[in-house]
């Protein structure tokens, strides 16, 4: 006779392949548990306060600001990398112009 699974039994997850994936799995489990506790009315005051703060307009603005700052940092990093590439290209252009004008590389 097949064994009937209880609805309270944890579903098996596939093992994570990277530490980041494992962290995401654990976060997902924690959020699922918090949701279950909130639905059943057994959530601690810390859990309730956490989700109330997450839903506040000021917290949403803070998250949006952090995302914008992250995009700005990425753009700055990209600009710095590209400027490094440009300086190498300028050096090559200057050397090519000098060779076209008849100057030796030793000069």
C-alpha positions in Angstrom: 0.0 0.0 0.0 1.5 3.4 -1.0 2.4 5.7 1.8 0.2 8.8 1.9 2.1 12.0 2.4 1.0 14.3 5.1 0.3 17.9 4.0 2.7 19.1 6.8 5.6 17.2 5.3 8.3 19.4 3.9 8.7 19.2 0.1 12.1 18.1 -1.0 14.2 20.6 -2.7 17.0 19.9 -5.1 20.4 20.6 -3.6 21.8 24.0 -4.5 24.8 24.0 -6.8 26.3 27.2 -5.5 26.5 29.0 -2.2 24.4 31.9 -3.6 21.7 29.4 -4.7 21.7 27.8 -1.3 21.3 31.2 0.3 18.3 31.9 -2.0 16.8 28.6 -1.0 17.1 29.4 2.7 15.7 32.9 2.2 12.7 31.4 0.3 12.1 28.9 3.1 12.2 31.7 5.7 9.8 33.9 3.8 7.4 30.9 3.3 7.6 30.2 7.1 6.9 33.8 7.9 3.9 33.8 5.5 2.5 30.7 7.1 2.9 32.2 10.6 1.2 35.4 9.5 -1.7 33.5 8.0 -2.1 31.3 11.1 -1.7 34.3 13.5 1.3 32.8 15.2 3.9 35.2 13.9 6.2 36.9 16.4 6.1 40.7 16.8 9.5 40.9 15.1 8.1 39.2 12.0 5.1 41.4 11.9 7.1 44.5 12.4 9.6 43.5 9.6 6.8 43.1 7.0 5.1 46.3 8.2 8.3 48.2 7.7 8.9 46.6 4.2 5.5 47.9 3.1 5.9 51.4 4.3 6.4 54.2 1.7 9.7 55.4 3.2 11.2 51.9 3.1 10.1 51.5 -0.6 11.8 54.8 -1.3 15.0 53.7 0.4 15.0 50.5 -1.7 14.4 52.5 -4.9 17.3 54.9 -3.9 19.6 52.0 -3.2 18.8 50.5 -6.7 19.5 53.9 -8.3 22.8 54.2 -6.5 23.7 50.7 -7.6 23.0 51.6 -11.2 25.0 54.8 -10.8 28.0 52.8 -9.4 27.8 50.4 -12.4 27.7 53.3 -14.8 30.8 54.9 -13.1 32.6 51.6 -13.2 31.9 51.1 -16.9 33.0 54.7 -17.6 36.3 54.1 -15.8 36.9 50.9 -17.7 36.1 52.6 -21.0 38.4 55.6 -20.2 41.2 53.1 -19.6 40.6 51.6 -23.0 40.5 55.0 -24.6 43.8 56.0 -23.1 45.4 52.9 -24.7 43.8 53.7 -28.0 45.0 57.3 -27.8 48.5 56.2 -27.3 48.3 53.9 -30.3 46.9 56.7 -32.4 49.6 59.1 -31.3 52.3 56.5 -32.1 50.7 55.9 -35.5 50.5 59.7 -36.3 54.2 60.0 -35.3 55.2 57.2 -37.6 53.2 58.7 -40.4 55.0 62.1 -39.9 58.4 60.5 -40.2 59.4 60.3 -36.5 61.1 57.2 -35.2 59.7 55.4 -32.1 63.1 56.0 -30.4 62.6 59.8 -30.5 
